[in-house]
Amino acid sequence: MSNRCCTSAILVHMASAFNLRSACFHFSDSGVDPAAAGLQVTSDGKPKILDILDCTGSGDIDTSKVVKADADGCICGASGASLAINTSWKNPSGEWHVGYKLVYELFTETLTSRLKKERKKKWDDINQEEIAKTLKQLNDFDQ
């Protein structure tokens, strides 16, 4: 992502023009590496990052399983699905870390509950039609 999208270029320009040591900023950026050189302390030794909250979900999915692509450029994903690797991706080791997570584990309880209700309603509507057809066929057979 361009730093201009999130106006960090403006902040850098302001920092070079003004003394911002007493200023405090909040960034919502999943691309920030708090361990990166230059992000530890200011020129007068004060910490640059006061607090960090990782909202990216990194580490939520176990990707310890390592696979290699077959002759067709496909790998076997953690769920067993065959996944085609984009030929433009460069991976010198040829090893791919795979993992998976159930989508409901990523959703909030409210969203999960709503989706399950909607899915149940669709199922019930179709199921009731099929039950009615089957009962009619059974009655016709008995007569």
KAZI-V426003 format. One line per field, one symbol per residue. phi: phi as a letter, one per 30 degrees, with the letter a starting at -180 (. if undefined). A space follows every 50 residues. Layout:
# KAZI-V426003
phi->???
This chain:
# KAZI-V426003
phi->.dddechdddddddddcbdcdcdbbcbcbdcdcdcdejcdbddcidddcd abbdcdidjdcdcddcbcddddicbcdddjddcddddddcbedicbdbaa bddddcdddddeddddddddddddddddddddddddddddddd
